[in-house]
Amino acid sequence: MQKDRKFRKIGFAFKTMDFPLSLSRFALFFGLFSHPFFALAGGLEVPDLGTRAIARGGAFVAKADDATAVYHNPGAVARLRGLHLAYNHNLIWSHSAFTRSPTSLPVTDMPSEDPLKKSENLDELFALGAFVAATYDFGLENWGFGLSVFGPPGTGHERFSRLGGQRYMLTEFDAALVYYNATVSYASRAFGVGVTFQYADLWYLKDSLATDGTPGGPLNPYASALDVEGTISLEDRFAFSAILGLWWRPCERLELALSGRAIPVFLHPEGSFSLKNLPDGTPFTAEQLEVKDARVRMDLTLPPTAHLGARFEFGDSADLELDLTYEAWSIVDSFDLDVDGQIVLLANEPTQDMRIDKHWKDVFSARLGGSVQLNDAFELSAGGFLESGAVPNAYSHLDLPSFGRLGLNLGFRWRFLSRFDLNLAYSHIFQEDREVSESEGKVFQQRPIGQCPGECGGLSGVPVNAGKFETSYDLLSFGLEWHP
């Protein structure tokens, strides 16, 4: 009773609201899904997989001379004679930060933390980057086969302060996508072709952000006493894809290669959503935060890609390779969500389906790298890459920082006991800083049960991605391979 009196004193009681609820039917869910939360692949990745490929700046489509060929170029698997076993592992540190710009709108409530203070990723290390592969020729002269398990390169976890200036964009993101693969390859002395069939398994995708629950009046640009945190949890345990690869040696020193995802990954994740209190908000009861019969369904597509490589050998001890890559991320123009459920906080109002515009762009990159055989035991590799961003400036976001990138890479291989290779590689990835103005930003704060009055310039919410984005990555990779 005391809590209900408090709500009436500020203008409403959640279960007896008498103001219009046209926006309340969908705006909270729009708030949960109105940012690009899917950061698992393509131009959204942090290149690359395979320790030796990383050491060469990702220029490995033509080289592809270890078991990671099942990913880089399936056509090269038939060149691997006998049994090859490989384990590679990536550790990636995501240095991601956002500094909110001062708003031009009137400020009422202030959070307990300074909203203009830089908000940084609290969980920088992502350590789940395993790659396991085995290839074998079964004694067949021109054939090779492989089995492998790996995830896409990149980071699958970000966590920020629940009270920071980024709260209306993102508080936490967590995702895991795994590929189970089977490869078949055929090669002659001058040409090879192969395919890796992929079973894609999205174990989980979770995403959280704050939503303003104020029923009306001026906007609250930084915080509201009625803020709640919304979380979606989705999964899709089966999708199909394939990587096609081929190579051709037109002359003794030159090798050309083409590889890429020939079949897009069509994911259809389903799951639920939930609400919980924020530390500086009104402490709602568990009953008030209940979401009845909550279900979310959506479609996500990982697009086709292409990698064209040219490699030149300098004698028997050195090579240089240039790869050009294309990733068709413009295929993702929007997210379409089918949402069911009733929220007690919104007087058991039903939800509505949504379309969320993204307008992603195709990604292009150039990768240059090579290796030098120092002696029978040691090989030194180096390289780098330039990559364009997938996300337009106005849609810049913490959980999908696919901006322009420059990577510098270095690594080595140590061969010991004649059959073992120990590989180590390091990459530092510089990413452009982005400044988004309040007039430009397209990621909005959501108010599920109250629209902005005329003095707010017609805005339905504050552009919460107005500010400065700073991101960079450090990637450490190590691998062990057994070969004949």
C-alpha positions in Angstrom: 0.0 0.0 0.0 2.8 2.4 0.9 4.5 1.8 -2.5 1.1 2.3 -4.4 0.6 5.7 -2.6 4.1 6.7 -3.6 3.3 5.9 -7.3 0.0 7.9 -7.1 1.9 10.8 -5.6 4.1 11.1 -8.7 1.2 10.7 -11.0 0.2 7.0 -11.6 -0.1 3.5 -10.3 1.1 0.8 -12.6 -2.0 -1.4 -12.3 -4.6 1.4 -12.5 -3.1 3.7 -15.1 -5.6 5.9 -16.8 -3.3 7.7 -19.3 -3.0 6.6 -23.0 -1.1 3.4 -23.5 -0.6 3.4 -27.3 3.1 3.6 -26.9 3.2 1.3 -23.9 2.2 -1.7 -26.1 5.6 -1.8 -27.8 8.1 0.9 -26.7 9.7 -1.0 -23.8 10.4 -3.9 -26.2 11.6 -1.5 -28.8 14.0 -0.3 -26.1 15.3 -3.8 -25.5 15.9 -4.4 -29.2 16.5 -1.0 -30.8 20.3 -1.4 -31.0 22.5 -3.7 -33.0 23.1 -6.4 -30.3 24.4 -9.1 -32.6 28.2 -9.0 -32.7 29.3 -12.4 -33.8 30.7 -12.4 -37.3 31.8 -10.8 -40.5 32.7 -7.2 -40.3 31.7 -7.5 -36.7 34.5 -9.9 -36.0 38.0 -9.1 -34.9 40.2 -10.9 -37.4 41.2 -13.7 -37.3 41.2 -17.4 -36.5 44.3 -19.6 -36.5 47.6 -18.5 -34.9 49.7 -18.6 -38.1 47.1 -16.6 -40.0 47.0 -14.0 -37.2 50.8 -13.7 -37.3 50.5 -12.9 -41.1 47.8 -10.2 -40.6 45.1 -12.6 -41.8 46.8 -13.1 -45.2 46.5 -16.9 -45.3 43.9 -17.9 -47.9 46.6 -19.0 -50.4 49.2 -20.1 -47.8 46.7 -22.3 -45.8 49.3 -25.0 -45.1 48.1 -26.3 -41.7 44.8 -27.7 -40.3 43.2 -24.3 -40.0 42.8 -24.6 -43.8 39.4 -26.1 -43.1 38.4 -22.5 -42.3 40.7 -20.4 -44.5 40.6 -22.4 -47.7 39.0 -25.9 -47.7 40.6 -26.5 -51.1 44.0 -26.6 -49.5 43.1 -29.5 -47.1 44.0 -32.1 -49.7 47.6 -30.7 -49.7 48.0 -31.9 -46.1 49.4 -35.4 -46.3 48.8 -37.8 -43.5 47.2 -36.9 -40.2 47.3 -33.3 -38.9 46.0 -32.4 -35.5 45.7 -28.8 -34.4 44.6 -26.7 -31.4 44.6 -23.0 -31.5 43.3 -20.5 -28.9 42.7 -16.8 -29.0 42.7 -14.5 -26.0 41.2 -11.1 -26.9 41.1 -7.9 -24.8 38.4 -5.5 -25.9 39.2 -1.9 -24.8 35.9 -0.2 -25.3 34.8 3.1 -23.8 32.0 5.7 -24.3 32.0 9.3 -23.0 28.5 10.8 -23.1 28.2 14.3 -24.5 26.3 16.9 -22.5 22.7 17.0 -23.5 20.9 20.1 -24.8 17.7 19.0 -23.2 16.6 20.0 -19.7 17.9 17.8 -16.9 15.8 16.6 -14.0 17.0 13.4 -12.3 20.7 12.6 -12.1 22.2 9.2 -11.7 24.4 8.4 -8.7 27.4 8.2 -11.1 28.5 11.2 -13.2 26.8 10.6 -16.5 29.5 12.4 -18.4 32.3 10.3 -17.0 33.9 7.8 -19.4 32.3 4.4 -19.2 34.6 1.5 -19.9 34.2 -2.2 -20.6 34.6 -3.9 -17.2 35.2 -7.3 -18.6 37.9 -6.7 -21.2 39.3 -10.3 -21.5 37.3 -12.8 -23.6 39.0 -16.2 -23.4 36.7 -18.6 -25.2 38.4 -18.5 -28.6 39.2 -22.2 -29.1 39.8 -23.9 -32.5 40.2 -27.7 -32.8 40.8 -29.4 -36.1 41.9 -32.8 -37.5 42.6 -33.6 -41.2 43.5 -36.9 -42.8 43.9 -38.2 -46.4 43.0 -41.9 -45.7 45.9 -42.9 -48.0 44.1 -41.3 -51.0 46.5 -39.4 -53.2 44.4 -36.5 -54.2 41.9 -36.3 -51.4 41.8 -34.7 -47.9 39.1 -34.7 -45.2 38.7 -32.7 -42.0 36.7 -32.4 -38.8 36.8 -29.2 -36.8 35.0 -27.1 -34.1 35.5 -23.4 -33.6 33.7 -20.1 -33.0 33.8 -16.9 -35.0 36.7 -14.6 -34.2 35.9 -11.8 -31.9 34.7 -11.0 -28.4 31.4 -12.4 -27.1 31.1 -10.4 -23.8 30.9 -6.8 -22.8 29.9 -5.4 -19.4 29.5 -1.7 -18.4 28.3 0.0 -15.2 24.6 -0.2 -14.7 24.7 3.5 -13.5 27.1 4.9 -16.2 26.3 7.4 -19.0 25.9 4.5 -21.4 23.1 2.8 -19.4 20.4 3.5 -22.0 22.6 1.9 -24.7 24.0 -1.2 -23.0 24.7 -2.6 -19.6 25.8 -6.2 -20.6 26.1 -8.3 -23.7 27.0 -12.0 -23.8 26.9 -14.4 -26.8 28.3 -17.7 -27.9 28.2 -19.1 -31.5 29.9 -22.4 -32.3 30.5 -24.1 -35.7 30.8 -27.9 -36.1 32.4 -28.7 -39.4 33.2 -31.4 -41.9 35.5 -30.8 -44.8 36.2 -32.6 -48.1 38.9 -31.5 -50.6 40.4 -32.6 -53.9 43.7 -31.4 -55.3 46.0 -32.1 -58.2 49.6 -30.7 -58.4 48.4 -27.3 -59.7 44.8 -27.0 -58.6 42.6 -27.7 -55.6 38.9 -27.3 -54.5 37.1 -28.1 -51.3 34.1 -27.4 -49.2 33.5 -27.2 -45.4 30.0 -28.0 -44.4 29.0 -26.1 -41.2 26.4 -26.7 -38.5 26.1 -23.4 -36.7 24.9 -23.5 -33.0 24.0 -20.3 -31.2 24.2 -21.5 -27.6 23.0 -18.2 -26.2 22.6 -14.5 -26.8 21.9 -12.2 -23.9 21.6 -8.4 -24.0 20.7 -5.9 -21.3 20.1 -2.1 -21.2 18.2 0.4 -19.1 14.7 1.8 -20.0 13.0 4.9 -18.6 9.6 4.0 -17.1 8.5 7.6 -16.5 4.8 8.0 -17.6 5.1 11.6 -18.9 6.6 15.1 -18.5 10.0 16.3 -19.7 12.6 13.7 -20.8 15.1 12.4 -18.3 18.3 12.5 -20.4 20.7 10.8 -17.9 18.5 8.8 -15.5 15.0 8.4 -14.0 13.9 7.0 -10.7 11.7 4.7 -12.6 14.4 3.1 -14.7 14.4 -0.7 -15.1 16.9 -3.0 -16.8 15.6 -5.2 -19.6 17.3 -8.4 -20.7 16.6 -10.7 -23.7 17.9 -14.3 -23.8 17.8 -16.1 -27.2 19.2 -19.2 -28.8 19.1 -21.2 -32.0 20.7 -24.6 -31.7 20.8 -25.4 -35.5 21.6 -23.5 -38.7 23.5 -24.6 -41.8 26.3 -22.9 -43.8 29.2 -23.8 -46.0 32.7 -22.5 -46.9 33.9 -23.0 -50.4 37.6 -22.8 -51.3 39.9 -23.3 -54.2 43.5 -22.5 -55.2 45.5 -22.5 -58.5 49.2 -22.4 -59.1 49.7 -20.9 -62.6 53.5 -21.0 -62.3 56.2 -22.2 -59.9 56.3 -19.2 -57.6 52.8 -17.8 -57.8 49.7 -19.1 -56.2 46.1 -17.7 -56.4 43.2 -18.6 -54.1 39.6 -17.8 -53.5 37.6 -18.8 -50.5 34.5 -17.6 -48.6 31.1 -18.4 -47.1 29.1 -19.5 -50.0 25.9 -20.1 -48.1 24.7 -17.4 -45.6 23.9 -18.5 -42.0 20.2 -18.1 -41.5 19.6 -18.0 -37.7 16.1 -17.9 -36.2 16.8 -17.5 -32.5 14.0 -17.7 -30.0 13.8 -17.0 -26.3 12.4 -14.7 -23.6 12.8 -11.4 -21.9 12.8 -10.2 -18.3 13.0 -7.0 -16.2 14.9 -6.2 -13.0 15.6 -3.2 -10.8 18.5 -0.8 -11.3 20.6 0.2 -8.2 19.4 3.8 -8.3 15.8 3.3 -9.4 12.5 2.6 -7.6 12.7 -0.9 -6.1 9.7 -2.6 -7.8 8.4 -5.9 -6.4 9.0 -9.2 -8.2 5.3 -9.3 -9.1 5.5 -5.8 -10.8 8.5 -6.9 -12.8 6.9 -10.1 -14.0 6.5 -10.6 -17.7 3.8 -13.1 -18.5 4.2 -15.6 -21.4 7.3 -13.8 -22.6 8.6 -15.0 -26.0 10.8 -13.3 -28.6 11.6 -14.6 -32.1 13.7 -13.0 -34.8 15.7 -13.6 -37.9 19.5 -13.0 -38.2 21.6 -13.6 -41.2 25.4 -13.9 -41.5 26.0 -12.9 -45.1 28.2 -14.4 -47.8 31.8 -13.5 -47.9 34.7 -13.7 -50.4 38.5 -13.7 -49.8 40.8 -13.4 -52.9 44.5 -14.1 -52.3 47.7 -13.9 -54.3 50.9 -15.4 -52.8 54.5 -15.2 -54.2 57.3 -17.3 -53.0 60.9 -16.0 -52.7 62.9 -19.2 -53.0 62.2 -21.9 -50.5 62.4 -19.8 -47.3 60.1 -16.8 -47.7 56.7 -15.7 -49.1 54.5 -12.7 -49.3 50.7 -12.7 -49.7 48.0 -10.1 -50.4 44.4 -10.9 -49.6 41.3 -8.8 -50.5 38.1 -9.6 -48.6 34.5 -8.6 -49.1 31.6 -9.2 -46.6 28.1 -8.4 -47.7 26.8 -6.9 -44.5 24.4 -4.6 -46.4 22.1 -7.6 -46.5 21.2 -6.6 -42.9 18.9 -3.6 -43.3 16.7 -4.2 -40.2 15.9 -6.6 -37.5 12.3 -8.0 -37.5 11.0 -9.2 -34.2 8.0 -11.3 -33.3 7.3 -10.5 -29.6 4.6 -12.0 -27.3 3.9 -11.4 -23.7 2.2 -9.1 -21.1 4.0 -6.8 -18.7 2.5 -6.2 -15.3 4.2 -2.8 -15.1 2.2 -1.9 -18.2 -1.2 -3.0 -16.8 -0.8 -6.4 -18.5 -0.7 -4.7 -21.9 0.1 -7.1 -24.9 3.2 -6.5 -27.0 3.5 -5.8 -30.7 5.9 -7.0 -33.3 8.7 -4.6 -34.4 10.9 -3.7 -37.3 14.3 -2.1 -36.3 16.3 -0.3 -39.0 20.1 -0.9 -39.0 21.3 0.0 -42.5 24.6 -1.8 -42.2 27.2 -1.5 -44.9 29.4 -3.9 -46.8 32.9 -4.4 -45.4 36.1 -4.4 -47.4 39.6 -5.2 -46.2 43.1 -5.7 -47.5 45.5 -8.0 -45.7 49.2 -8.2 -46.4 51.6 -10.6 -44.7 54.4 -13.1 -45.1 56.8 -15.5 -43.4 60.5 -16.1 -43.4 62.0 -19.5 -42.5 65.0 -18.6 -40.3 66.3 -22.2 -40.0 64.9 -25.7 -39.7 63.2 -24.9 -36.4 62.0 -21.3 -36.5 59.7 -19.4 -38.8 59.0 -15.6 -38.3 55.8 -14.0 -39.7 54.4 -10.5 -39.8 51.6 -8.6 -41.4 48.8 -6.2 -41.1 45.3 -5.2 -42.4 43.0 -2.3 -43.2 39.3 -2.8 -42.8 36.2 -0.6 -43.3 33.4 -0.5 -40.8 29.9 -2.0 -41.1 28.0 0.4 -38.9 27.0 3.9 -40.1 28.2 6.8 -37.8 24.6 7.7 -36.7 24.1 4.1 -35.5 27.4 3.8 -33.6 27.1 1.5 -30.6 29.1 -0.1 -27.8 28.0 -3.6 -28.5 28.7 -3.4 -32.2 31.8 -1.3 -32.7 32.5 -2.2 -36.3 34.4 0.9 -37.3 37.4 1.5 -39.5 40.4 -0.6 -38.3 44.1 -1.0 -38.7 45.8 -4.2 -37.4 49.5 -4.9 -36.9 50.5 -8.5 -36.4 53.6 -10.5 -35.5 54.3 -14.2 -34.7 56.6 -17.2 -34.9 56.5 -20.9 -35.3 58.9 -23.3 -33.5 59.2 -26.9 -34.8 60.4 -29.4 -32.3 60.7 -33.2 -32.1 60.2 -33.1 -35.9 56.4 -33.6 -35.6 55.3 -30.7 -33.4 54.8 -27.0 -34.2 54.3 -24.5 -31.4 52.9 -21.2 -32.7 52.5 -17.8 -31.1 51.0 -14.6 -32.5 50.1 -11.1 -31.3 47.9 -8.5 -32.9 47.1 -4.9 -31.9 44.1 -3.5 -33.6 43.6 0.3 -33.8 40.1 1.4 -34.4 38.9 4.8 -35.3 37.4 7.0 -32.6 33.9 8.2 -33.4 32.1 11.4 -32.3 28.3 11.3 -32.6 26.3 14.5 -32.1 22.9 14.6 -30.4 21.3 15.8 -33.6 22.9 12.9 -35.6 22.4 10.0 -33.2 19.9 7.3 -34.1 20.0 5.2 -30.9 17.3 6.5 -28.7 16.4 6.2 -25.0 13.1 4.5 -24.7 10.1 5.6 -22.5 7.6 2.8 -22.7 4.6 4.6 -21.0 5.2 8.3 -21.7 5.9 10.4 -24.8 7.9 13.5 -24.9 5.9 16.8 -24.9 6.3 19.4 -27.6 9.1 21.3 -25.9 11.4 18.3 -26.5 11.4 19.0 -30.3 9.2 16.0 -31.1 11.8 13.5 -29.9 10.5 10.2 -28.6 13.6 9.9 -26.5 17.1 11.2 -25.9 19.7 10.1 -28.6 21.8 8.1 -26.1 24.7 7.4 -28.5 25.6 11.1 -28.6 29.2 11.1 -27.4 32.7 9.7 -28.1 33.4 6.1 -28.8 37.0 4.8 -28.2 37.8 1.2 -29.0 40.9 -1.0 -29.6 41.8 -4.6 -29.3 44.8 -6.8 -28.2 44.8 -10.4 -29.5 47.1 -13.1 -28.2 47.0 -16.4 -30.0 48.8 -19.7 -29.4 48.6 -23.0 -31.1 50.0 -26.5 -31.1 50.0 -28.8 -34.2 51.0 -32.4 -34.7 51.9 -33.5 -38.3 53.7 -36.3 -40.1 
